[in-house]
Amino acid sequence: MQKLRSDFFGTFGGRYVSELLWAPLEELEREWKEAMKSPTFHSELTKLRADFAGRPTPLMCAENATRAAGGAQIYIKLEGLANTGAHKINNVLGQALLAKRLGKRRVIAETGAGQHGVATASVCAKLGLECQIYMGEVDMRRQRPNVFWMQLFGADVIPVSGGSATLKDAINEALRDWASSFETTHYLLGSALGPSPYPDMVREFQSVVGEEVAAEIKRRKLKVDSLIACVGGGSNAIGFFAPFIDHNAPRLIGVEAGGTGSGAGAHAARMNGTGRLGIVHGYKSLFLLDDDGQLGKTHSISAGLDYPGIGPQLAHLGMCGRIEFTRVSDREALDAVRFFAQQEGVVFALESAHAGAEALKRAGELPKDSCLIVNMSGRGDKDLFILADRIDGEQWRNFLRNEVEAYVP
C-alpha cells in the first residue's frame, strides 16, 4: 500500500479543510496510530467483533448459483450476517473505541443507505455514547426502516434538506457540526474518504473482512480468479481488497452504479473516464462534476452507491490498473437480488447486488476449477419497500393501501 506522501495515494487524498479542523484531525491521527500499537485496544476491539458484531462472518460456496451460471465457482462473503446487517459495523466499532480514548462522549455520523447510521447508533448504545446521525431527506424516505432502527437505538436522526438531500449533503452537515463541536464530539465518518486520516483509518478497520477471506482462501486452497465488490464511497471494497492490493493476483473488480443509462444524472460511475479531478469533503479524488465544476446529479436504485465521489485510494488503484472498474445497471442489480434469493436463500442489499450481478456475468467465462468471491456487504432487509414495489408490484401497493386505511382514524 505504498503512498507517495503520508496523506496521499498518488495524486489523490490529502487534507483540504478549514483551519478549525486541522487540530482535531491531527489529534485523531495521533490517537489512532497509538491505538493501533496498543494491545489493550486490540483486545477490546477483537472481543467486540466476536461477541457483539458476530465475527468472523461465513464464506459460503454458492453451489446452486454456480451451476446456474456455469463456469467458475461463486463464493459469497456474508457480511450481511454481521450485527446490524452490513460491513459498516467493523469501522464503527474501531472509531467508537477511539472516541472513548479521546474522551469524546458525543458521536455524529452521516448516512446514505442507513446501514452506517444503524451501525453507529447500535454501537453508541452499546458503549454509552450520545449519537446524532445526519441523513438526507430523500434517503430517509427510501430507507425508512433504517431510520426507525436508528431511532430505536436512541439516536437522533437529523434530516438534511439542502442540495440533493442525499449522502453528499449529509456529509456537509456533519462536517459543519464537527467544526463547531470537536472538543466534545467525534465525527464517525463511514466511508474510506474525506480528509486524512479517515481513508487510512476506515480501510484498516474494514480490512478484517479481507483478512478473513485471505485466511479461508489459504485454508480451503482455493484458486481465486477475482474478488468482486460494489463501490460507492468505497469502505466495503477497500476493506475486502486490502490484503491483496500489493500482490498481482487475484484480480480486483470494483462495481459502480450504472443506474438507468450513461447520461449525466442517470448513474453514479466515477471511474473509466467519467469522473473529473476535484476537491470535495476535504479530499482530492475523482468526482462527477457538472460544467461549472460543481457536484453533478447522480442516480442509483441503491442509496449507498449514489455518492458523486470515490475514496482516494480506490481512485489511485483504479488509475494505476490494480483495480478494474465496471458498472451494473439498476435492472441488473434487481435481477441479481431475485436470482440469489431463489438460488441461494440469501437476500443481497441492492448495493451488494451490483457485485453479485457482475459475478454472474463473469463466472461463465472462467474455468470450473477457479472461483470468484463476492462481498455481500449487506443484506436486503433495509430495501424491503423498494424491492417489494419493484418485484411484487400491485400486490405490495394494495397491501400498503390497506394498511394506511386501517390506521386512519
N, C-alpha and C positions, 0 to 999 in steps of 0.2 A: 504494500500500500504506500509506495513512495510518494512523497509530496515535495514540490519544489520549494515551498515556504511552509512554515508551520501551520498557517491557517488557510492555505490554498491547495487545490487539487489542479495542477497545471495552471491554467488561467482562471479557473473557477473557484468560488468560495469567498473568503475574506470576512471582514467585519466592518460593514458600512452602516454605522449607526450614529445617532447624536451623541455628543459628549456625555450626556446624562447616563447613557447605558454602558459606557466603557468600564466604569468601576464595577458594576455588578457582573458584567461578563468576565472580567479578569478574576473576580472573586470566585465565580462559578468554575472557571477553568482550573484555578489552583485547587479548589476543593475536590473537583472531580479527579484530577491527577493524583492527589493524595489518597483519595478513597480507593482508587484502583490499585494502590500499593498496600492497602490495609487488609490484613486477614480478618479482622472483625467485620468490616463492611462486606467482604465477600461471603463470609459465613452467614450473615444475616440475609443477604440477597439470595444466596443459594437455598436457605431454609424457606424463605417466602416463595421462591419459584416452585419449590416442590410442594409445600403444604398449602399454599394459597392459590397459586396460579395453576398448579397441576402439571408441572413439567416432570419428565420430558413428554412431549406430545408424540403420538404414533406416526410412523412412516408406513402407510398402507399400500400394499400391492393391489392395484385396481384390475383384477383379472377379467371381470366382465367387460370393462371399458377397453381393455387391451384386445380382447377377442373381437369386439365390435369394430374397433379402429383398424386392426390388422397391423402387423409390424412390431415395433419396439414395445417393450413392457412399459406401462404407465404406473408410476408410483405417486402417491399424494401425501405430502406432509400436512397433517391435520392440525394446523394451528387454530382452527375454529373450535377445537376441543379445550383450549385453554380457558380458564375462568374469564368471564365477560365476553367470550365468543370470538376473540381475534388475537393476533400477534401483538396488538398495541400494549398489552399489559406488561410485556417484557421491559420496554423502555420506561413505562410509568413507574414500575417498582424501583428501578435504579434511580431515577430522578427524584422520586418522593423520599427515598432514603437520604439522598443528597440534601434535599430541602431541610430535613430534620437535622443533619450535621451542620448546616448553615444557620440553624436556629430560626428558620422561616416557618411560621405557623399557618400562613395563608398560601394557597396554591391557586394559580389561574392557568387556564389552558384554552386552546382553540379546538374546534372540532368541525368536521365536514359531514362525513357519513355517520358520525356519532360514536363510532367504536372507541376512538381515543378519549372522547368525553366520558363514556361509560367506564372505561378502564380507570381514568383519573378519579372519577367520583368514587368508584369502588375502593381503590387503594387509599384514597384520602379518608374514607370511612374507617378502613382497617387501621390506619396509622394515626387517626385522631387529628387530621388536618382540615382546616377550613377550605372549602373548594368553590370556585366560581368558574363557569365554562361559558366562553363566547361562541355563539353559533349563529350563522346566517339564517334569516327568516325563511328563505327558500328551502334550505336544508332542514330546518325544523319541521316544515310542512311535510317533506317527503320522507323524513326519518323520525316521525312522531313516536314510534315505540322506544327509540333510544333516548328521546327527551324524557319520556316517562321514567325509564330506568335511572337516568342521571338524577332526576328529582327524588326518586325513591331512595337513592343512596345518600340523599341530603345535600346535593349540590344545588347551587343557584345557577340556573341556566339563563344567560343574558342574551336576548335576541339582538341581532345586528341587522339593521335595515339599509345601511348605506351601500353604495356601489351595486354589485350584483347580488348582494345579500347571501353570499356563499363563503367558502373557506377562506379565500384571499382576504375578504373583508373582516372575517373573524380574527385572522392573524393581525391585521392592522389594529383592531381594537384591543387585542391582548397586549400588543407592544406599547400602545399608548398608556394602558393601565400600568404596566410594569415600569415605565419611565417615571411614574409619579409615586410608585409604592414599593420599589425594590428593597427598601430597608426591612420590610416585614414580609415580602412576598417573593415566591419563586415562580417564574414562568416556566411551566412544564410543556415545552414545545413537543409536538407529537410526531414530526417527521424529520428526515435527515436533511434538513435545510435550515435557512436562517443564518444569523451571524455566528461565526466561530465562538465557542467550541461545539455548538449544537450538532453540526453534521457528523463530527467525530464521535461525540458522546452517544448520540442516538444509534449510530452504527454499532458501537461497542456493546451497548445494552441489548440490541437486537441480534447480535451475532450468535447468541445462544441457539437460535434456530439453525443456522448453517453449521454450527459445531455439532449439533445432534445429528444432522443429516450426514456430515462427513464421517462420524463415528459409525453410523448404520451402513454407509457405503462400504466401509472397511470390513465391518463385521460380516455383512452378507456377501462380500466380494462381488459387488455389482459393477457391471460395465456401463457406466453412465455416459451417454452422449451429451445430454443437455439438462440444465436447470432452468426452469421457466417460472417467472414471477410477473405479476402485474406491477405497473409503475404509475403512481400518482406523484406525490412528493418523493416517495421512494423508501420509506422506512422498512417495509417488509422485504423489498428486493435487495437492498444493500445488506441487511442482516442475513438473509438467505445466501447471498453470494459471497459474503465476507471471507470465509476461509479459503475460497477458491480463486480470489482475484489475482493473486500473484503467481498463479500457475497457468499453463497454456490450455489445460482441459479441466473439467468439461466445458462445453460451450455455455455461455450465459446469455439467456434470452429475456429481454425486458419487453413487456407488452403494454402499450399505451392505449388510451381510449380512442377508438376510431369513430365513435359516435354514429352520426347518420350520414356522413359524407366528408369530402375533402375541403369544402369551402370554409371561409372564415366563420367562426362561431358554431360550426357543426361538429367539432371534435375537440380533443384535448391532447393531441400528439405534438410534442415539442422537438423530438429528435428527427434525424434523417432530413435535415434541411428546412424544417418548418419553423423551428424556434429561432429567435434572434437574441443576441447578447444583450443583457440588461442587468440592472442592479435594482432589486426589489426585496423588500422584507429583510434588508440588512446583508444580503449576499449577492455575488455575481454569478449568473448562470444563463441558461437558455430559457426564454420565455416566449409565449405567444403575445406579440405586441401588435398594435394597430399602426397605421401610417404615421401617427403622431408620436409614436414611442410609448403609448400608454398600454396597460394591460388589456388585451383583447378579450372578447367574449369566448367562452368555451361551452362545450356540451358533452355530457356523458349520462347514460342512464344510471350510472353509479356515482353517488355523491362524493366518494373518496377518490375518484380519478379525474375530476374536472378542474383541478388546480392548474393555473396557467404556466407554472414554472416546474422545474425539476431539480432535485438535490444536486449540489455541485460535484460530488464525487461520481454520481451516475452520469452526469453530463460529460465529465472528463473521460470516464471509461468508455462511454459511447463514442466520443470523438477519436479516441486512440484505438478503437476497434475491439477492446476486450469484451464489451457487452454489445450484442446485436439487438437492435430495437425494431419492433414491428408494431402493428396496430390491429385491433379487433373491434368490430362494429357492435352497436347495441344489440342488433338482432342475433349475431353470433354468440354474444355473451348470454343472452336469454336462452338460446338453444342449448348452450353448454350446461346451464343450470338444470334444465329439464333432463338432459342426457345423463349427467352424473347422478341426479336424484333417482332416476329409473334404473340405471345400470349398477350403481354402487351404494345407493341408500344414504348418500350424503348430499347436503344442500349447500352449494357454494354461495358465498356472498357474491353480489354482482361484480364487485371489483375482482375478486379471485377468479370468477368465471371467465374473465378475459384470458387469464393464463391457461385455464382448463381448455378453452376453445383453441388456443394456439397449439397445445399439446396434441389435440385430436387431429389437427391439420398435419402435424409433423410425424406422428407415430407411424403412419403407413408408409412413409418414405425411408424408414430405417430398418435394419435387420432385427430379427426377433431376439437375438441374444444381447441386444443393447437395451437401454432403458432411458426414459425421460422422468424427471422428478418435478412435479408441480407443487408450488407452495400455495396451498389453500389457506390464504392468510386470514380468512374469517368465514364464519358460517352465515347462511342467508336469513336467519330469523328476523333481522332488522329490516329486510327487504320485503316482508310479507305483503304489505299493501301494494307495492309496485309489482311484485311477481304475480300475486293473485289477480290483479287487474289485467295484466298483460296475458296471463295464461288461462285464467278461469273466466275472464270477461264478464258477460252479463250476469252469470250466476253470482259472482262476487259483488257486483254492484247492487243486485237485488237484495243480497244479504245485508249490505250496508244501509240501504234504504229502509229495510225492515227494522234494523237496529235503531236507526235515528227515530223512526216513528214510535218505537217502543219507549224511547227515553224522553220524547217531547211531552210535556205536561198536558 
